[in-house]
Amino acid sequence: MKVHTYPLGPIQTNCYIIENDEGECLLFDPGEEAEKIVKILQDTKLTPIAILLTHAHFDHIGAVDDLRDQYGIPVYLHKAEAAWMNDPSLNGSARYPGLPRIVNRPADRLLSEEGELRVGSFTMEVRHVPGHSPGSVLYSFPEERFAIVGDTLFQRSIGRTDLPGGNTKTLLDSIHTKVLTLDPDCFLFPGHGSYTSPGEEEDANPFLHGFE
């Protein structure tokens, strides 16, 4: 299994393409530049089978409708943000003048339970990590020792909590109980910036010190 990272859109949100040995792939958080993602898939001869969202902020969902229409694939999102896809006031696209308001169709598959999720031949663990947003989730691949964590935790930083549904205490609790309990040496792939690991962040992230 291989993980490819593509920073896209005006604030360089990381879109992840995870491929298996059969030439299938999953798309995580395609935030913008659908045409670029299509070209990447064509050039690499990969066939996407699903779009999985860590949450529904505008910079993570901008290319969703174009890609699901292009490939006829389902979109996964936590049920706590079911209404966000087509509401610019919730997905944040109404906050920034000059950016198009995103009014996407609802997600096709709503996540409501933590635990194992199978999509085609891919198997992962879903963990609900609210705080940055109420429906934030991470997707962990324990055998491959990596996880897609969205905007919950960054290298030496944490997600912002001043947007609708954000809460700092909830976010810190999610980080300590759901992210830092992953394999300390596994790769964490965040929504922005470089990858990190639970062990590194537990030791060196200044935002996590003093948590009770």
N, C-alpha and C positions, 0 to 999 in steps of 0.2 A: 504494500500500500504506500502511495506517495502523496505528499501534501505540497501543493503549489500555492504561493501567495501572490496576490495582485492588488496593490493599493489603487483604488479607483475613486473618481469623483473629486469634488472641490475640497474635501477635507481628508482625502486619501484613506478612505475606509478599506480595511483589508477584506478582500473577497478570497475565500479559500476554495480550491478545487482539489478534491481528494479522489484519487483514482485507484482502481484495483487492477489485478493482473488480466482481467478480461476486457479491458478497455472501457469499462463503465466508470462513471464518476458522480459525485455529489457536489452541489454548489452551495456554499455557505455564505450568506450575507452579500448577495450581489447588489451593491449599493448604487451603482451608476455604470455608464458606459457599456450598455448591453452589446453594442456592435463589437466592442473589443473582446468581450467574453466569447461571443459567437466565433470570432476569428481564431481565438486561442483554441477553442474546441475543434474547429475545423482543421487547424494546422496540426494538432496533436492526435486527431482522429479519435477523440474521446466522445462517448455517448452519455449525456447527463440523464439521470433517472429521477432526480428530485432536487428541490431547493429547500434548504433548512435554514431557518432564521433564528439567531440568538435573541433577537427582540425586534420591535417594529419601528424604530426611529428612522427618519427619512433617509439618513445616509447609509442605511443597511438594506433598504427596500426599493431603491429607485429603479433598478433594472428588472425587478421581479416579474411584472406582467409581460414585458417584452420577451423574456426568456421562457416563461411557462407557455406562452402562446407559440413561440418558435418550436419548442420541443414537446409540447403537450404533456408536461410533467407536473406533479403536485407540489404544493408549497406547505411546509410544516411551520407552525407557530404555536406558542403557548396560549391557552384559552384566555388568560388574563388580559391579553392584548388583541382579542378577536376583533374589536371594533376599531383598532388603530390603523389598519391598512388603508381605509378609505376616509379617515378623518384627519385633515391637516393640522388641526389644533392639538391632536394627541400624538401624531407621528412627528410633529415638530417642523414640518415643512412650511407652516404658516408663520413661523417665528422669524424667518430670514428673508427680507425684501430682496428681490432679484433672483431668488431660486423658485423654480416651478413648484406649485402645490401638488403634492402627491396624493392622488385619489385612486388607489389600487383596488382591485377586487379582493374580497376576503380570502383568507388562507383556505386551502382545501382540507388540511388535516390539522385539527387542534389538539395540542398536547395537554393532557390533564394529569398524567401520572408520571412519577419518577421511575427510573429503572430501565430495563432493556428496551431498545427500539431497533427493529429490523427494517431496513429499506433495501429491497433487492438482496444482494449477497452481503451487504454491509451490516454489521452489528455494532451498536454503540450503547452507551449508558447516558440517559438524560438526567441532569440534575437541575432543579429549579433554584435559581440564584437571584431572587428579587433584591431590589435596592437601587440600582441604576434606573430600572424600570420594573413595574410589577410583574411582567411576564418574562423577564430575562431567564435564559437557560444556558447551560453549557452542555456540550456534547463530548463525552469522553470515550476514547478508544483504548481501553486498558492494555490489551495485548500488544498494541503498537506503541503504547506509552506516549500518547499525546492527547490534548483536549482543545477544542475550540471554545473560547470563553467569552467572546463578545466584549462588551465594554464594562464588564464586572471588575477585572483586574488587569493592570498594565505593568510593564516593566518599570518598577519603582514608583508606581502611582496606582490610583484606583479610579473607578468611574465617577462621573459627576452625578450629583443627586438633587440638582436644582430644577429639574424638568418634571413634568407631570408624573405623579406616582413615585418619585424618587424619595429615598429616605436613607440618611447616612448610617444610622444604627443598624437598619435592616441590611444594608449593603455589607457592612463590616461583619455582621453575623453570617451572611451568606459566604463571604470569603473564607472565614475561619472554619466554618462547618462543612462547606461543600467544595471549596477550591483547594485549600491547604491540606485537606485530608486525602487528596489524590497522591499518587506516588511522588515523593519529594523530587525525584529526578526527571519526571516526565516533562515533555515540552508543553507549554501553555501558549496557544496562538490567540492573541487578543484582537480586538476590533481595530486597533490603531497601533502603529509602532512595531517594535521587534518582539520576537518570542522571548519567553523567560521560563522559569520553573517554579513550582511551589516552594522548594527549598530555598532558592535564591530570594524570593519575595518575603518569606518568613524571616529570613536573616537581615535583609537590607532595605525593605520597603518602609520608608519613614511614616507612612500613613497607617501602618498596622501596629506600630509600637504602642504599648499602653492599653491595648484592647482588653476589656474585662467581660 
